[in-house]
Every structure is written in structure tokens, then in C-alpha cells.
Amino acid sequence: MGTITVNVKDEVEDDFRETASTLYGRKKGVLGRAITEAMQNWVYVKRQKEIAKRELKLLDKGFNFGKKLYRSRDELYER
């Protein structure tokens, strides 16, 4: 388990503590649990955005499906 020391605005801290205590109660370790959940959520959102960017680049680039085997739809379905 790691230890991180951070500085945040007082209003943000107060809101965070209030929300954490509302959701999880006022027990020992609640703040750490809430911060861990918030950090995991932040990492997930950032990773999803990067995945979306990468996939959109692939779509823009296009796909090579090889050469055409048929000239028309009729040839494909032998009509």
C-alpha cells in the first residue's frame, strides 16, 4: 500500500469528506477507500478516452480487405 501526500483546495476537501462520510459512514479508513475509488475511476476514464482516440484513428485510416473477387452483386449470388 502506498502513501501519497497531496494539497487540495479547502472547498474540494470539505465536499469530498462530506460525500465520503455520507456514502460510507464515519468509520476509520473511509477517506482512503473513497480516494482509492476516485483514483481508480479517474484512471479508467482516462484509459477509455485513449482507447477511443486510438480506435478512431484506425477507423480514419481505413481497412484493407484485399482484392475484390466479384465485380457485381449478381456474380456473388450467382443470379
C-alpha positions as protocol buffer text, in pm:
chain_id: "A"
residue {
  index: 1
  type: MET
  ca { x: 0 y: 0 z: 0 }
}
residue {
  index: 2
  type: GLY
  ca { x: 135 y: 341 z: -95 }
}
residue {
  index: 3
  type: THR
  ca { x: 121 y: 677 z: 73 }
}
residue {
  index: 4
  type: ILE
  ca { x: 54 y: 994 z: -122 }
}
residue {
  index: 5
  type: THR
  ca { x: 59 y: 1344 z: 24 }
}
residue {
  index: 6
  type: VAL
  ca { x: -139 y: 1598 z: -177 }
}
residue {
  index: 7
  type: ASN
  ca { x: -266 y: 1953 z: -137 }
}
residue {
  index: 8
  type: VAL
  ca { x: -621 y: 2036 z: -248 }
}
residue {
  index: 9
  type: LYS
  ca { x: -844 y: 2338 z: -211 }
}
residue {
  index: 10
  type: ASP
  ca { x: -1031 y: 2353 z: 119 }
}
residue {
  index: 11
  type: GLU
  ca { x: -1371 y: 2355 z: -54 }
}
residue {
  index: 12
  type: VAL
  ca { x: -1285 y: 2042 z: -253 }
}
residue {
  index: 13
  type: GLU
  ca { x: -1161 y: 1866 z: 59 }
}
residue {
  index: 14
  type: ASP
  ca { x: -1473 y: 1957 z: 257 }
}
residue {
  index: 15
  type: ASP
  ca { x: -1704 y: 1840 z: -21 }
}
residue {
  index: 16
  type: PHE
  ca { x: -1507 y: 1518 z: -64 }
}
residue {
  index: 17
  type: ARG
  ca { x: -1506 y: 1438 z: 307 }
}
residue {
  index: 18
  type: GLU
  ca { x: -1877 y: 1512 z: 335 }
}
residue {
  index: 19
  type: THR
  ca { x: -1964 y: 1293 z: 37 }
}
residue {
  index: 20
  type: ALA
  ca { x: -1740 y: 1010 z: 157 }
}
residue {
  index: 21
  type: SER
  ca { x: -1895 y: 1014 z: 503 }
}
residue {
  index: 22
  type: THR
  ca { x: -2244 y: 1022 z: 353 }
}
residue {
  index: 23
  type: LEU
  ca { x: -2173 y: 718 z: 136 }
}
residue {
  index: 24
  type: TYR
  ca { x: -1954 y: 511 z: 368 }
}
residue {
  index: 25
  type: GLY
  ca { x: -2019 y: 646 z: 718 }
}
residue {
  index: 26
  type: ARG
  ca { x: -1772 y: 791 z: 963 }
}
residue {
  index: 27
  type: LYS
  ca { x: -1553 y: 489 z: 1022 }
}
residue {
  index: 28
  type: LYS
  ca { x: -1177 y: 458 z: 1011 }
}
residue {
  index: 29
  type: GLY
  ca { x: -1038 y: 417 z: 659 }
}
residue {
  index: 30
  type: VAL
  ca { x: -1339 y: 566 z: 482 }
}
residue {
  index: 31
  type: LEU
  ca { x: -1144 y: 855 z: 336 }
}
residue {
  index: 32
  type: GLY
  ca { x: -877 y: 622 z: 197 }
}
residue {
  index: 33
  type: ARG
  ca { x: -1144 y: 398 z: 49 }
}
residue {
  index: 34
  type: ALA
  ca { x: -1316 y: 693 z: -119 }
}
residue {
  index: 35
  type: ILE
  ca { x: -989 y: 834 z: -254 }
}
residue {
  index: 36
  type: THR
  ca { x: -891 y: 492 z: -390 }
}
residue {
  index: 37
  type: GLU
  ca { x: -1227 y: 462 z: -565 }
}
residue {
  index: 38
  type: ALA
  ca { x: -1195 y: 813 z: -708 }
}
residue {
  index: 39
  type: MET
  ca { x: -843 y: 744 z: -836 }
}
residue {
  index: 40
  type: GLN
  ca { x: -949 y: 414 z: -995 }
}
residue {
  index: 41
  type: ASN
  ca { x: -1241 y: 587 z: -1165 }
}
residue {
  index: 42
  type: TRP
  ca { x: -1014 y: 866 z: -1295 }
}
residue {
  index: 43
  type: VAL
  ca { x: -765 y: 613 z: -1438 }
}
residue {
  index: 44
  type: TYR
  ca { x: -1049 y: 415 z: -1601 }
}
residue {
  index: 45
  type: VAL
  ca { x: -1196 y: 726 z: -1768 }
}
residue {
  index: 46
  type: LYS
  ca { x: -856 y: 841 z: -1899 }
}
residue {
  index: 47
  type: ARG
  ca { x: -776 y: 494 z: -2037 }
}
residue {
  index: 48
  type: GLN
  ca { x: -1114 y: 473 z: -2210 }
}
residue {
  index: 49
  type: LYS
  ca { x: -1055 y: 810 z: -2375 }
}
residue {
  index: 50
  type: GLU
  ca { x: -714 y: 694 z: -2502 }
}
residue {
  index: 51
  type: ILE
  ca { x: -865 y: 371 z: -2635 }
}
residue {
  index: 52
  type: ALA
  ca { x: -1138 y: 569 z: -2813 }
}
residue {
  index: 53
  type: LYS
  ca { x: -879 y: 801 z: -2972 }
}
residue {
  index: 54
  type: ARG
  ca { x: -670 y: 508 z: -3091 }
}
residue {
  index: 55
  type: GLU
  ca { x: -971 y: 326 z: -3238 }
}
residue {
  index: 56
  type: LEU
  ca { x: -1096 y: 639 z: -3415 }
}
residue {
  index: 57
  type: LYS
  ca { x: -753 y: 678 z: -3575 }
}
residue {
  index: 58
  type: LEU
  ca { x: -780 y: 321 z: -3703 }
}
residue {
  index: 59
  type: LEU
  ca { x: -1124 y: 392 z: -3847 }
}
residue {
  index: 60
  type: ASP
  ca { x: -998 y: 705 z: -4020 }
}
residue {
  index: 61
  type: LYS
  ca { x: -705 y: 512 z: -4163 }
}
residue {
  index: 62
  type: GLY
  ca { x: -939 y: 252 z: -4311 }
}
residue {
  index: 63
  type: PHE
  ca { x: -907 y: -120 z: -4361 }
}
residue {
  index: 64
  type: ASN
  ca { x: -765 y: -321 z: -4648 }
}
residue {
  index: 65
  type: PHE
  ca { x: -999 y: -611 z: -4723 }
}
residue {
  index: 66
  type: GLY
  ca { x: -787 y: -735 z: -5010 }
}
residue {
  index: 67
  type: LYS
  ca { x: -883 y: -755 z: -5375 }
}
residue {
  index: 68
  type: LYS
  ca { x: -1240 y: -789 z: -5497 }
}
residue {
  index: 69
  type: LEU
  ca { x: -1336 y: -1137 z: -5605 }
}
residue {
  index: 70
  type: TYR
  ca { x: -1660 y: -1031 z: -5770 }
}
residue {
  index: 71
  type: ARG
  ca { x: -1747 y: -737 z: -5992 }
}
residue {
  index: 72
  type: SER
  ca { x: -2115 y: -724 z: -5909 }
}
residue {
  index: 73
  type: ARG
  ca { x: -2362 y: -850 z: -5656 }
}
residue {
  index: 74
  type: ASP
  ca { x: -2513 y: -1081 z: -5919 }
}
residue {
  index: 75
  type: GLU
  ca { x: -2182 y: -1265 z: -5954 }
}
residue {
  index: 76
  type: LEU
  ca { x: -2163 y: -1306 z: -5581 }
}
residue {
  index: 77
  type: TYR
  ca { x: -2504 y: -1467 z: -5556 }
}
residue {
  index: 78
  type: GLU
  ca { x: -2489 y: -1643 z: -5895 }
}
residue {
  index: 79
  type: ARG
  ca { x: -2804 y: -1484 z: -6036 }
}
